[in-house]
Amino acid sequence: MFVRVTHYRLKPGSIDAAKQLLEGIRPKIMALPGMIQFVNAVNPDGSGCVFSINESRQISDGNDAAVQAIWAAFRDHLAAPPTAEGYDVFADWRK
């Protein structure tokens, strides 16, 4: 498994609109090849982080164009372009 961690910052006052947009494109996000789990977390100041768990790094990398298009839908709400890093999953524990 592979996890992509993407940090972002929303413009002031954009959290509610971004959340509404996110809910509207949920099917598109969850339909990305190899998607296992998607978590998006945001602080009141607009700083946020996305964790997407995928079957493999190769599949995740293959989704790059689709992921860029999804982020483009948020361009009016973003204070700066998001930054992503990827990691091979070392442990995946759940309770």
LINVENMO-V319575 format. One record per helix or strand of 3 or more residues. SS is the DSSP state (2 for helix, 1 for strand). FROM is the first residue (numbers start at 0). TO is the last residue. If there is no record, write none. Layout:
BEGIN
ss/from/to
SS/FROM/TO
SS/FROM/TO
END
This chain:
BEGIN
ss/from/to
1/1/9
2/14/23
2/25/29
1/34/41
1/46/53
2/56/61
2/63/71
1/82/87
END
